[in-house]
Amino acid sequence: MTPWHMGNLHPVEQVLTIVLAFGPFLLLGAVILVRRRQDAREDAADRDAVAHEADRAGDDSRER
């Protein structure tokens, strides 16, 4: 018994197939990109806060 070919896909079906095939990977890539940017901003803010605290500690020791 040979399987029958159902014919070409309708253009809407082609688009849906492509979206379902590649969409999750594109979404995952976007989520990773956004999270890395957020993490980089948080790390930069933490470094700035530590540097600011170190500057304040240095200023306090000079006043004494």
C-alpha positions as CSV (number, residue, x, y, z in Angstrom):
1,M,0.0,0.0,0.0
2,T,1.4,3.4,-1.0
3,P,0.6,6.6,0.9
4,W,-1.3,9.1,-1.2
5,H,-0.1,12.6,-1.6
6,M,-2.7,15.1,-0.6
7,G,-1.4,17.9,-3.0
8,N,0.4,21.1,-2.4
9,L,-0.1,23.1,0.7
10,H,-2.2,26.2,0.6
11,P,-0.1,29.4,1.1
12,V,-1.7,29.9,4.5
13,E,-0.8,26.4,5.5
14,Q,2.8,27.0,4.3
15,V,3.1,30.1,6.5
16,L,1.6,28.2,9.5
17,T,4.0,25.4,9.0
18,I,7.0,27.7,8.9
19,V,5.8,29.6,11.9
20,L,5.3,26.4,13.9
21,A,8.7,25.1,12.8
22,F,10.8,28.2,13.5
23,G,8.7,30.3,15.8
24,P,9.6,28.7,19.1
25,F,13.3,29.1,18.3
26,L,12.9,32.7,17.4
27,L,10.9,33.4,20.6
28,L,13.5,31.6,22.7
29,G,16.3,33.7,21.1
30,A,14.4,36.9,21.8
31,V,13.8,35.9,25.4
32,I,17.5,35.1,25.9
33,L,18.5,38.4,24.3
34,V,16.2,40.5,26.5
35,R,17.3,38.6,29.7
36,R,21.0,39.1,28.9
37,R,20.5,42.8,28.4
38,Q,18.6,43.1,31.7
39,D,21.4,41.1,33.5
40,A,24.0,43.3,31.9
41,R,22.2,46.5,33.1
42,E,21.8,45.0,36.6
43,D,25.5,44.1,36.7
44,A,26.5,47.6,35.6
45,A,24.2,49.1,38.2
46,D,25.8,46.9,40.9
47,R,29.3,47.8,39.8
48,D,28.4,51.5,39.9
49,A,26.8,51.1,43.4
50,V,29.9,49.4,44.7
51,A,32.2,52.0,43.2
52,H,30.0,54.8,44.6
53,E,30.2,53.2,48.1
54,A,33.9,52.9,47.8
55,D,34.2,56.5,46.9
56,R,32.0,57.5,49.8
57,A,34.1,55.4,52.2
58,G,37.3,57.0,50.9
59,D,35.7,60.5,51.4
60,D,34.7,59.6,54.9
61,S,38.3,58.5,55.8
62,R,39.7,61.8,54.5
63,E,37.4,63.9,56.6
64,R,38.7,62.4,59.9
